[in-house]
Amino acid sequence: MARLQARNLSITSEAEGLAQRYLQHQAIPARFRDDAPHVALAVLNGLDVVVTWNMKHLANVRRIEKINRTNRAMALSPIRIHTPEEVIDL
């Protein structure tokens, strides 16, 4: 079983720029703009997964596809987004 490690990440201008791209490409809806930097930080720091309870606007297939389409256009790695239930070994 993989060991989890918590890290604090600080917002950077690069993360702010990527978050804006997600909003511009409607990968993340404008009304949920506060979630865009979270995803951007995860992508830019090479994290594998974002874990969220936000199933309507983050942990859904269409949103993840749009986010990863933006990532590919910018030569960035894809990100996986799951709910806690999907990543916890019950």
N, C-alpha and C positions, 0 to 999 in steps of 0.2 A: 504494500500500500504506500502511495506517495505521501511524503511528509509536507504539510502546508507551512508556509512561512509568511507572516504578515510583514508588509512593508508600507511605509508612508511615502506617498508620491506627491511632489509639489507641481502645481500647474506651471507650465512653461509657455513661451510664445508659440512654440511649435505645436503644443497640445491645443492651445486656443485656436490656432489656424486650422488644425484638423477638425476640431469641434465645429467651427464655422462652415467647413466644407460639408460636414454631415447635415447641417441645417440647410445649406444652400441646395444640396442635392435631395433634400427631403428624406434622407435616410433616417433622420430622427425628427419628429414633428416639432415645430417651433414652440408649441405650448409646453413641451418637455425639454426645453433647451438646457436645463441644468444637468440632464443626463449625458449630453454630448461630451463634455470634458472628461467624464468618468471613462467612457469608452475610448476616447482619444488617448488618455493616459495609459490605459491598459495596452492598447495597440503599440504605442510608441515605446513602452517599456518591455515589450516582448512577452507579455503575460498570455497565457493560453485561454483563459476563461474569465468572463465577467459573470458574476452570480447576482441575480436580481429577482425581486418579486414583481417587477413591472412587466407583466406578460402582454399587455396590449401594445405597448410601444417599444419594448426592447426584446424581451424573450419570445419573439415570434418569428417564424420563418421568413416572412416578407421583409421585415425590418433588418434582420441579420443579413439577408441577401443584398439589400441596398447598402448597408454599412460596408460589407465586404467588397461590393462593386466599387465603392469609393476608394477603399483601401487598395484594391488592385490597380486602379487608375493612377494612384500615387506611388506605386511600387512598394506598398506596405503589406505586411502579413495579415492574413485573415484572423478574425477573432471568433471565438465561440461564446455564445450568451445563453445561459441556462438558469433555471429556477433552483433554489436551494434543494428542493426535493430531487432534482435530477442529478445532483452531485454528491449528495449525502448517502453513504452506505447504510441503508436501513436494516 
